Amino acid sequence: MSERQFIIPAYGPFAGMRAVCAGTLLAMPFAATMLADFGAEVIQIERPGVGDTQRMLAPFAELDGKTVSAAWAQESRNKLAMTLELNLKYEEVRDVFYGLIREADIFMENMVWMDKLGVFDEELLKVNPKLVIVHVSGMGHKEFGGLPNVCNRASYDMIGQAFSGWLNLQGDPDRPPVIAKPYLNDYVSAFSVLFAALSGYIHAQKTGEGQVVDVAQFEAMAKCMSSTYTAYTMLGMVTERTGNASPSFQPYDIFLSRDGFYVALGAFGPGVYNRCIPAMGLDLDYFSYRDCSYDAEALASPKGRELNAAVVAWCASHDAQEIEDIMEAARVPCSRVNTAKSAYENEHFRSRGDWIRYIDQTTGCEIEAFGIAPKMSKTPGQVWRGAPSMGQDTENILRTILGYDDARIADLKAKKLI
């Protein structure tokens, strides 16, 4: 078609961008939702009768006699849902898929086995030379290096946490590592996907040249390791689990308040430390930064251990709100550990417009969910509709974007390809 036709309303910085996505739970679809929240038209391809695995992720909410995954309702909004038996051995499917690729800026997938479906990068780039192709997998694609057998491994969120070494740092030293919830590696990978997709898109807009991007979940997590690798390569030190407390400065831990709430409180560096200690009513001359918080040796010293005990006791003698108020006044980072309930009720969340309502398309009911972040002054994102029901937009996509008529759509239905 000579001029691209869009189905969704125009809003946000990505208005006029189109992404076609194939895959399921969780990194790639979440990255696509971020694009959609800020105006990209995202077409999510699902297998007829099967759908995205996230539709089947508990817990489920029953609204007006219909059931929907709470995760799906939160994280699949703003997308167009299309069913297509994505196997290019069918000529009709090839026509539909290549037609969409021709009209797309970005193709994202995390299905790993795309070659078995007849989908090859070089063919897609022939169809659309400006296309940005983003592959998402646990261990990466062998074309970008790596051991072929490892690249071929199945993966989940916790596998990326484990293989990267990140998981080894989480939890207490006398217990097994603790997997970060919910699905931290998937979400970190999603932001890596988002960065890669937009980087490729900007390059394509400047040069007319598309490219292939390979996002490996373990590498996305490895980018978040701070000094862990260089501590080994430069110092020969293998960093191990230390629990919640910082191994190199204090106070920095989770403390229990008098009224039974957990409170995160931290003071890194002499400036914040020198405000924190007096705010607790403790003697800064006695508990000096150099003696108690300068490094691991200071923390382990008798006076360092004495300070930790004093901070624990101080928190235990104050309610959580008191602790927050005192630390807020002293400009010391602090927050109680919120639950879903307390976050939902928190006035700061509310005053930023973080809870929004929209119609879930599966149930047809209004739901309340976390809203748009980050905030933007000129091109804000929005939610124009809730997460779609399976195949909700298939016919509209075929008609509006590809120009299919009723007879051609009926033929695809009869062959159970949509």
C-alpha positions as CSV (number, residue, x, y, z in Angstrom):
1,M,0.0,0.0,0.0
2,S,1.4,3.4,-1.0
3,E,0.6,5.2,2.3
4,R,0.7,3.3,5.6
5,Q,-2.7,3.1,7.3
6,F,-2.8,3.0,11.1
7,I,-5.5,1.6,13.3
8,I,-4.6,3.1,16.7
9,P,-5.0,6.7,17.6
10,A,-2.0,9.0,17.3
11,Y,-0.2,9.9,20.6
12,G,3.2,9.8,22.2
13,P,6.7,10.0,20.8
14,F,6.4,6.8,18.8
15,A,3.3,7.8,16.8
16,G,3.8,6.5,13.2
17,M,6.0,3.6,14.3
18,R,4.8,0.0,13.7
19,A,6.1,-3.1,15.4
20,V,5.1,-6.7,14.6
21,C,5.7,-9.1,17.4
22,A,5.7,-12.9,17.6
23,G,6.4,-14.7,20.8
24,T,5.2,-15.1,24.4
25,L,5.9,-14.5,28.0
26,L,7.7,-12.1,29.0
27,A,10.7,-10.0,27.9
28,M,9.7,-9.4,24.3
29,P,6.0,-8.8,24.9
30,F,6.7,-6.4,27.7
31,A,9.2,-4.4,25.6
32,A,6.4,-4.2,23.0
33,T,4.0,-2.9,25.6
34,M,6.4,-0.1,26.5
35,L,6.5,0.9,22.8
36,A,2.7,0.7,22.7
37,D,2.3,2.8,25.9
38,F,4.1,5.6,24.1
39,G,2.3,5.5,20.7
40,A,3.7,2.7,18.6
41,E,1.2,0.5,16.8
42,V,2.1,-3.0,18.0
43,I,0.6,-6.0,16.3
44,Q,1.0,-9.1,18.5
45,I,0.8,-12.3,16.5
46,E,-0.6,-15.4,18.4
47,R,-1.3,-18.9,17.2
48,P,-5.0,-19.5,16.7
49,G,-6.5,-21.4,19.6
50,V,-3.2,-21.2,21.6
51,G,-2.3,-17.6,22.2
52,D,0.3,-15.9,24.3
53,T,1.3,-18.0,27.3
54,Q,0.9,-14.9,29.5
55,R,-2.9,-15.3,29.0
56,M,-2.5,-18.4,31.1
57,L,-0.4,-16.9,33.9
58,A,-2.1,-17.0,37.3
59,P,-3.6,-15.4,39.3
60,F,-6.9,-15.0,37.3
61,A,-9.7,-12.5,37.9
62,E,-13.3,-13.3,37.1
63,L,-15.3,-10.3,36.0
64,D,-18.8,-10.5,34.7
65,G,-18.6,-14.2,34.3
66,K,-15.3,-14.0,32.2
67,T,-11.8,-14.8,33.3
68,V,-8.6,-13.0,32.5
69,S,-5.0,-13.3,33.7
70,A,-4.2,-10.3,36.0
71,A,-0.8,-10.1,34.4
72,W,-2.3,-10.1,30.9
73,A,-4.7,-7.3,31.9
74,Q,-1.8,-5.2,33.2
75,E,0.9,-5.8,30.6
76,S,-0.8,-6.4,27.2
77,R,-2.8,-3.2,26.9
78,N,-2.7,-0.9,23.8
79,K,-1.7,-3.8,21.5
80,L,-3.5,-5.1,18.4
81,A,-4.1,-8.9,18.7
82,M,-3.9,-10.9,15.6
83,T,-4.2,-14.7,15.2
84,L,-2.1,-16.2,12.5
85,E,-0.7,-19.8,12.0
86,L,2.8,-18.4,11.6
87,N,4.3,-21.1,9.4
88,L,5.6,-19.9,6.0
89,K,5.1,-23.3,4.3
90,Y,1.5,-21.9,3.7
91,E,1.6,-19.5,0.8
92,E,-1.4,-17.6,2.3
93,V,0.5,-17.1,5.6
94,R,3.6,-16.0,3.8
95,D,1.6,-13.4,1.9
96,V,0.0,-12.1,5.2
97,F,3.3,-12.1,7.2
98,Y,5.5,-10.6,4.5
99,G,2.7,-8.0,3.9
100,L,3.0,-7.0,7.6
101,I,6.8,-7.0,7.5
102,R,6.6,-4.7,4.5
103,E,4.5,-2.2,6.5
104,A,6.5,-2.5,9.7
105,D,9.5,-0.7,11.2
106,I,10.4,-3.4,13.8
107,F,9.9,-7.1,14.0
108,M,10.5,-8.6,17.5
109,E,10.4,-12.3,18.4
110,N,11.3,-14.6,21.3
111,M,10.2,-17.9,19.7
112,V,13.8,-19.1,19.1
113,W,12.7,-21.6,16.5
114,M,11.8,-19.1,13.8
115,D,13.9,-21.0,11.2
116,K,11.6,-24.1,11.6
117,L,8.7,-21.8,10.6
118,G,10.5,-20.7,7.5
119,V,11.2,-17.2,8.9
120,F,14.8,-16.1,8.0
121,D,16.4,-12.7,8.6
122,E,17.8,-12.4,5.1
123,E,14.4,-12.9,3.6
124,L,12.7,-10.4,5.9
125,L,15.4,-7.8,5.0
126,K,14.8,-8.4,1.3
127,V,11.1,-7.7,1.9
128,N,11.8,-4.6,3.9
129,P,15.4,-3.3,3.8
130,K,14.7,-0.8,6.6
131,L,13.4,-3.4,9.0
132,V,14.9,-3.8,12.5
133,I,14.8,-7.4,13.6
134,V,15.1,-8.0,17.3
135,H,15.7,-11.6,18.5
136,V,15.3,-12.3,22.2
137,S,16.5,-15.6,23.7
138,G,18.1,-16.9,26.9
139,M,21.6,-17.5,25.6
140,G,21.8,-15.6,22.3
141,H,21.9,-16.7,18.7
142,K,24.9,-18.5,17.4
143,E,25.3,-16.1,14.5
144,F,26.5,-13.6,17.1
145,G,28.9,-16.0,18.7
146,G,28.7,-18.5,21.5
147,L,28.6,-22.3,21.8
148,P,25.9,-23.6,19.5
149,N,24.6,-26.1,22.0
150,V,24.4,-23.4,24.7
151,C,22.7,-21.0,22.4
152,N,20.1,-23.7,21.8
153,R,19.3,-24.2,25.5
154,A,15.8,-23.4,26.7
155,S,15.6,-20.6,29.2
156,Y,13.4,-18.9,31.8
157,D,13.8,-15.8,33.9
158,M,15.7,-17.6,36.6
159,I,18.0,-19.3,34.1
160,G,19.2,-15.8,33.0
161,Q,19.6,-14.8,36.6
162,A,21.7,-18.0,37.3
163,F,23.9,-18.1,34.2
164,S,24.8,-14.4,34.4
165,G,26.1,-14.9,38.0
166,W,23.6,-12.3,39.3
167,L,21.7,-14.9,41.2
168,N,24.8,-15.8,43.2
169,L,24.7,-12.3,44.8
170,Q,21.1,-12.5,46.0
171,G,20.1,-13.5,49.6
172,D,22.0,-14.5,52.7
173,P,25.4,-16.2,52.7
174,D,24.2,-19.2,54.8
175,R,21.3,-20.0,52.5
176,P,20.7,-20.8,48.8
177,P,20.5,-17.9,46.4
178,V,17.1,-16.1,46.2
179,I,15.4,-15.6,42.9
180,A,14.3,-12.0,42.4
181,K,10.5,-11.7,41.9
182,P,8.7,-11.1,39.8
183,Y,10.7,-12.2,36.8
184,L,13.5,-9.6,37.2
185,N,15.6,-10.9,34.4
186,D,12.7,-10.9,32.0
187,Y,12.0,-7.2,32.8
188,V,15.7,-6.2,32.6
189,S,15.9,-8.0,29.3
190,A,12.7,-6.2,28.1
191,F,14.4,-2.8,28.6
192,S,17.5,-4.1,26.8
193,V,15.1,-5.1,23.9
194,L,13.5,-1.7,24.0
195,F,16.9,0.1,23.9
196,A,18.1,-2.1,21.0
197,A,14.9,-1.8,19.0
198,L,14.9,2.0,19.3
199,S,18.7,2.2,18.5
200,G,18.1,0.2,15.4
201,Y,15.0,2.2,14.5
202,I,17.0,5.5,14.7
203,H,19.7,4.1,12.6
204,A,17.2,2.9,10.0
205,Q,15.5,6.3,9.9
206,K,18.8,8.1,9.3
207,T,20.3,5.7,6.7
208,G,17.5,3.5,5.3
209,E,19.4,0.5,6.5
210,G,17.8,-2.2,8.7
211,Q,19.7,-4.7,10.8
212,V,19.5,-7.7,13.1
213,V,19.7,-7.3,16.8
214,D,20.4,-10.2,19.2
215,V,19.4,-9.8,22.9
216,A,20.4,-12.6,25.2
217,Q,18.8,-12.6,28.6
218,F,21.9,-13.6,30.5
219,E,23.9,-10.7,28.9
220,A,21.1,-8.2,29.8
221,M,21.5,-9.3,33.4
222,A,25.3,-9.3,33.2
223,K,25.1,-5.6,32.4
224,C,23.7,-5.0,35.9
225,M,26.5,-6.5,37.8
226,S,28.4,-3.3,38.9
227,S,31.9,-4.3,40.1
228,T,31.3,-8.0,40.3
229,Y,33.3,-9.0,37.2
230,T,36.0,-6.3,37.5
231,A,36.5,-7.1,41.2
232,Y,37.5,-10.6,39.9
233,T,39.5,-9.5,36.8
234,M,41.3,-6.7,38.7
235,L,41.5,-8.0,42.2
236,G,41.0,-11.7,42.0
237,M,38.0,-11.3,44.3
238,V,34.8,-13.4,43.9
239,T,31.9,-11.5,45.2
240,E,29.5,-13.5,47.3
241,R,26.1,-13.1,49.0
242,T,26.0,-10.6,51.9
243,G,22.3,-10.4,52.6
244,N,20.5,-7.1,52.5
245,A,23.2,-5.1,54.3
246,S,25.9,-3.4,52.2
247,P,29.3,-5.1,52.7
248,S,31.1,-1.7,52.4
249,F,29.2,1.0,54.2
250,Q,26.4,1.6,56.7
251,P,23.7,2.1,57.6
252,Y,22.3,0.3,54.5
253,D,19.8,-2.4,55.3
254,I,16.2,-3.4,56.0
255,F,15.2,-2.6,59.6
256,L,12.2,-3.5,61.6
257,S,10.1,-0.6,63.0
258,R,8.3,-0.5,66.4
259,D,4.9,-1.0,64.7
260,G,6.1,-4.1,62.8
261,F,6.9,-2.6,59.3
262,Y,10.1,-3.3,57.4
263,V,11.9,-0.1,56.5
264,A,14.7,0.4,54.0
265,L,17.2,2.9,55.1
266,G,20.6,3.8,53.6
267,A,23.4,6.4,54.0
268,F,26.1,6.1,51.4
269,G,29.0,8.5,51.6
270,P,30.1,11.0,54.3
271,G,27.6,13.7,53.4
272,V,24.5,11.6,53.9
273,Y,26.1,9.6,56.8
274,N,26.8,12.9,58.6
275,R,23.1,13.8,58.3
276,C,21.8,10.4,59.2
277,I,23.6,9.7,62.5
278,P,22.6,13.0,64.3
279,A,19.0,12.5,63.0
280,M,18.9,9.3,65.0
281,G,20.2,11.1,68.1
282,L,23.5,9.4,67.9
283,D,26.9,11.0,68.6
284,L,28.6,11.7,65.3
285,D,32.0,12.4,66.9
286,Y,31.9,8.9,68.5
287,F,30.3,7.1,65.5
288,S,32.5,8.9,62.9
289,Y,32.2,8.0,59.2
290,R,35.9,7.0,59.1
291,D,35.6,4.7,62.1
292,C,32.2,3.1,61.3
293,S,31.3,3.3,57.6
294,Y,34.5,4.0,55.5
295,D,35.0,0.4,54.3
296,A,34.4,-3.3,55.1
297,E,37.1,-3.1,57.8
298,A,35.3,-0.2,59.5
299,L,32.0,-2.1,59.4
300,A,33.6,-5.1,61.0
301,S,35.3,-3.2,63.8
302,P,33.9,-3.2,67.3
303,K,32.6,0.4,66.9
304,G,31.2,-0.4,63.5
305,R,29.2,-3.3,64.9
306,E,28.1,-1.1,67.8
307,L,26.7,1.4,65.3
308,N,24.7,-1.3,63.6
309,A,23.2,-2.4,66.8
310,A,22.4,1.2,67.7
311,V,20.6,1.7,64.3
312,V,18.6,-1.5,64.8
313,A,17.6,-0.4,68.3
314,W,16.7,3.1,67.1
315,C,14.4,1.8,64.3
316,A,12.8,-0.7,66.8
317,S,11.9,2.3,69.0
318,H,10.2,4.3,66.3
319,D,7.1,3.7,64.1
320,A,7.7,3.4,60.4
321,Q,6.1,6.8,59.7
322,E,8.3,8.4,62.3
323,I,11.4,6.9,60.7
324,E,10.3,8.1,57.2
325,D,9.5,11.6,58.5
326,I,12.8,12.0,60.4
327,M,14.9,10.7,57.5
328,E,12.9,12.9,55.0
329,A,13.7,15.9,57.1
330,A,17.4,14.9,57.2
331,R,17.5,14.2,53.4
332,V,18.4,10.5,54.0
333,P,17.1,7.9,51.6
334,C,14.4,5.8,53.4
335,S,11.1,4.0,52.7
336,R,9.0,1.5,54.3
337,V,8.7,-1.7,52.3
338,N,5.4,-1.4,50.6
339,T,3.0,-4.2,49.8
340,A,0.6,-4.0,46.8
341,K,-2.1,-2.7,49.2
342,S,0.1,0.1,50.8
343,A,1.4,1.2,47.4
344,Y,-2.1,1.4,46.0
345,E,-3.2,3.5,49.0
346,N,-0.1,5.7,49.0
347,E,-0.8,9.3,48.3
348,H,2.5,9.8,46.4
349,F,1.6,7.1,43.9
350,R,-1.9,8.6,43.6
351,S,-0.8,12.2,43.2
352,R,1.4,11.2,40.3
353,G,-1.6,9.5,38.5
354,D,-0.1,6.1,38.8
355,W,-3.4,4.3,39.0
356,I,-5.5,4.4,35.9
357,R,-8.7,2.7,34.7
358,Y,-9.4,1.2,31.3
359,I,-11.7,-1.4,29.8
360,D,-10.2,-4.9,29.7
361,Q,-11.1,-6.3,26.3
362,T,-11.3,-10.0,27.4
363,T,-14.0,-9.3,30.0
364,G,-15.4,-6.1,28.8
365,C,-15.1,-4.7,32.3
366,E,-13.3,-1.6,33.7
367,I,-10.2,-2.5,35.7
368,E,-7.6,-0.4,37.6
369,A,-4.0,-0.9,36.9
370,F,-0.6,0.7,37.1
371,G,-0.4,3.6,34.6
372,I,2.2,5.2,32.4
373,A,5.8,5.6,33.3
374,P,8.1,7.5,32.7
375,K,6.3,10.8,32.6
376,M,6.8,13.1,29.6
377,S,5.9,16.8,29.3
378,K,5.5,17.1,25.5
379,T,4.7,13.6,24.3
380,P,3.1,11.6,27.1
381,G,2.1,8.0,26.7
382,Q,-1.5,6.9,27.3
383,V,-3.7,3.8,27.5
384,W,-6.2,3.9,24.7
385,R,-7.6,0.5,25.5
386,G,-7.0,-2.5,27.6
387,A,-5.4,-5.8,26.8
388,P,-7.1,-7.4,23.7
389,S,-8.9,-10.6,23.5
390,M,-7.4,-13.3,21.3
391,G,-7.6,-12.4,17.6
392,Q,-9.7,-9.3,18.4
393,D,-8.1,-7.2,15.6
394,T,-7.2,-9.9,13.0
395,E,-9.8,-8.8,10.4
396,N,-9.3,-5.1,11.0
397,I,-5.5,-5.5,10.5
398,L,-6.0,-7.5,7.3
399,R,-8.5,-5.0,5.9
400,T,-6.9,-1.7,7.0
401,I,-3.2,-2.5,6.7
402,L,-3.1,-5.2,3.9
403,G,-6.2,-4.3,2.0
404,Y,-7.8,-7.8,2.2
405,D,-11.4,-8.2,1.2
406,D,-14.1,-10.3,2.8
407,A,-13.6,-13.2,0.5
408,R,-9.9,-13.5,1.1
409,I,-10.4,-13.2,4.9
410,A,-13.1,-15.9,4.7
411,D,-10.6,-18.2,2.9
412,L,-8.0,-17.8,5.6
413,K,-10.6,-18.6,8.2
414,A,-11.8,-21.7,6.3
415,K,-8.2,-23.0,6.2
416,K,-7.8,-22.2,10.0
417,L,-4.8,-20.0,9.3
418,I,-6.3,-17.1,11.3
